[in-house]
């Protein structure tokens, strides 16, 4: 298929982001690659975001809007995946934005390497950041991975992360795959089944995607739903024990990170004591395996060594400190 004929579906879940949505949509309709289908999914917004979606669709025939009752990020993405018609798909959260040459550059990477997924870098921007639509994105180093290498990088947290945002996928990868509704860490939940389908993944270090860090965002707050990450990774560990044990060390490394993270984010109240105990038992179960694994990142190994002092000493030393990005 000729590159110029490929349609790219851009999926944007929208929920109460009226202050940021114009910048997000503007960054998409300004793309230097214009053969787009933009699907805005109004997930039951109550702040006027839905009306803004309709206004944008009235101005640009490439935009279509789905209005639905609130079902969460996964449900919104799935609604778009069910109706998209593109050959390729990219996902953008409604409070983030793309560099205006992002899709062109990602498509270039994909076509020049024969990859099923083209991954770009992220740039974390502050809540009040304003897009610079004139800035062009320099092409940095490019890395090519097969499915095994890509999955190892994701679960060992080495370079690539598990996010579905800001990367270009061949649409067929989602033919039988949908995000789990009602769970956090939905991208992590599908990562294994998504990337194991790939013959090649290309990763460019250029920062094509701008991730807005909001004080009220999920990554900056704690709720019981964040424990979903343990359910996802423990379930994958059990599954891989039966299916593809070659990935077990990498998944266990990621699970150890999750145990550290959730344990240290949990408030020190009796309500969350069972979660803390669950994490501590998981740390003790995995720490020796991960300590001798040469691919486990240094941050995990330092956490393992600190854990040898015991649970109470570990919590006293680290709880409430800079562990949110663990």
FENHU-V407429 format. One record per residue. N is the residue number from 0. PHI is phi in radians with two decimals (999 if undefined). Layout:
<<N/PHI> <N/PHI>>
//
This chain:
<<0/999> <1/-1.14> <2/-0.94> <3/-1.19> <4/-1.67> <5/-1.33> <6/-1.59> <7/-1.89> <8/-1.52> <9/-1.87> <10/-1.76> <11/-2.21> <12/-1.23> <13/-2.23> <14/-2.55> <15/0.89> <16/-2.23> <17/-1.04> <18/-1.29> <19/-1.96> <20/-1.03> <21/-1.00> <22/-1.17> <23/-1.06> <24/-1.13> <25/-1.03> <26/-1.16> <27/-1.47> <28/-1.22> <29/-1.49> <30/-0.94> <31/-1.19> <32/-1.70> <33/-1.76> <34/-1.42> <35/-2.10> <36/-2.13> <37/-1.82> <38/-1.91> <39/-1.66> <40/-1.88> <41/-1.35> <42/-1.61> <43/1.26> <44/-1.08> <45/-2.11> <46/-1.97> <47/1.68> <48/-1.07> <49/-1.09> <50/-1.12> <51/-1.11> <52/-1.02> <53/-1.10> <54/-1.09> <55/-1.16> <56/-1.14> <57/-1.18> <58/-1.65> <59/-2.40> <60/-1.15> <61/-1.36> <62/-1.66> <63/-2.20> <64/-2.13> <65/-1.97> <66/-1.80> <67/-2.56> <68/-1.21> <69/-1.09> <70/-2.37> <71/1.69> <72/-1.03> <73/-1.08> <74/-1.09> <75/-1.16> <76/-1.07> <77/-1.08> <78/-1.05> <79/-1.29> <80/-1.04> <81/-1.18> <82/-2.08> <83/-1.13> <84/-2.15> <85/-1.31> <86/-1.36> <87/-2.32> <88/-2.48> <89/-2.35> <90/-2.01> <91/-2.36> <92/-1.27> <93/-1.18> <94/-1.87> <95/-1.89> <96/-2.70> <97/-1.73> <98/-1.12> <99/-1.20> <100/-1.84> <101/-1.07> <102/-1.17> <103/-1.02> <104/-1.20> <105/-1.15> <106/-1.17> <107/-1.05> <108/-1.05> <109/-1.12> <110/-1.21> <111/-1.44> <112/-2.07> <113/1.22> <114/-1.45> <115/-1.53> <116/-2.40> <117/-1.99> <118/-1.96> <119/-1.95> <120/-1.43> <121/-1.88> <122/-2.17> <123/-1.42> <124/-2.11> <125/-1.33> <126/-0.97> <127/-1.68> <128/-1.15> <129/-2.01> <130/-1.07> <131/-1.81> <132/-1.30> <133/-1.52> <134/-1.27> <135/-1.60> <136/-1.68> <137/-1.18> <138/-1.41> <139/-1.62> <140/-1.02> <141/-2.06> <142/-2.11> <143/-2.05> <144/-2.27> <145/-1.51> <146/-1.04> <147/-1.10> <148/-1.15> <149/-1.09> <150/-1.18> <151/-1.12> <152/-1.09> <153/-1.11> <154/-1.40> <155/-1.46> <156/0.99> <157/-2.08> <158/1.53> <159/-1.31> <160/-1.89> <161/-1.61> <162/-1.07> <163/-1.55> <164/-1.37> <165/1.24> <166/-2.27> <167/-1.71> <168/-1.98> <169/-1.20> <170/-1.08> <171/-1.11> <172/-1.09> <173/-1.76> <174/-1.00> <175/-2.11> <176/-2.17> <177/-2.37> <178/-1.39> <179/-1.24> <180/-1.35> <181/1.53> <182/-2.04> <183/-1.44> <184/1.02> <185/-1.09> <186/-1.17> <187/-1.13> <188/-1.15> <189/-1.80> <190/-0.99> <191/-1.09> <192/-1.22> <193/-1.29> <194/-1.42> <195/-1.23> <196/-1.36> <197/-1.48> <198/-1.48> <199/-2.68> <200/-2.17> <201/-1.92> <202/-2.18> <203/-1.85> <204/-1.29> <205/-1.12> <206/-1.61> <207/-1.57> <208/-2.01> <209/-1.86> <210/-1.73> <211/-1.43> <212/-1.66> <213/-1.77> <214/-1.02> <215/-1.61> <216/-1.24> <217/-1.04> <218/-1.23> <219/-1.88> <220/-2.36> <221/-2.05> <222/-2.51> <223/-1.07> <224/-1.13> <225/-1.16> <226/-1.20> <227/-0.92> <228/-1.07> <229/-1.21> <230/-1.06> <231/-1.10> <232/-1.32> <233/-1.14> <234/-1.12> <235/-1.16> <236/-1.05> <237/-1.11> <238/-1.14> <239/-1.22> <240/-1.05> <241/-1.61> <242/-1.81> <243/-2.30> <244/-1.17> <245/-1.09> <246/-1.61> <247/-1.02> <248/-1.03> <249/-1.17> <250/-1.15> <251/-1.17> <252/-1.11> <253/-1.19> <254/-1.15> <255/-1.06> <256/-0.99> <257/-1.14> <258/-1.04> <259/-1.02> <260/-1.08> <261/-1.15> <262/-1.03> <263/-1.41> <264/-1.48> <265/-1.05> <266/-1.05> <267/-1.47> <268/-2.18> <269/-1.10> <270/-1.02> <271/-1.77> <272/-1.05> <273/-1.07> <274/-1.20> <275/-1.05> <276/-1.11> <277/-1.06> <278/-1.13> <279/-1.13> <280/-1.12> <281/-1.15> <282/-1.06> <283/-1.13> <284/-1.21> <285/-1.78> <286/-1.10> <287/-1.27> <288/-1.03> <289/-1.29> <290/-1.13> <291/-1.60> <292/-1.43> <293/-1.18> <294/-1.59> <295/-1.17> <296/-1.19> <297/-1.03> <298/-1.04> <299/-1.15> <300/-1.18> <301/-1.15> <302/-1.09> <303/-1.05> <304/-1.08> <305/-1.14> <306/-1.19> <307/-1.17> <308/-1.35> <309/1.88> <310/-1.06> <311/-1.11> <312/-1.15> <313/-1.09> <314/-1.13> <315/-1.08> <316/-1.33> <317/-2.01> <318/-1.03> <319/1.45> <320/-1.69> <321/-1.37> <322/-2.01> <323/-1.09> <324/-1.69> <325/-1.00>>
//
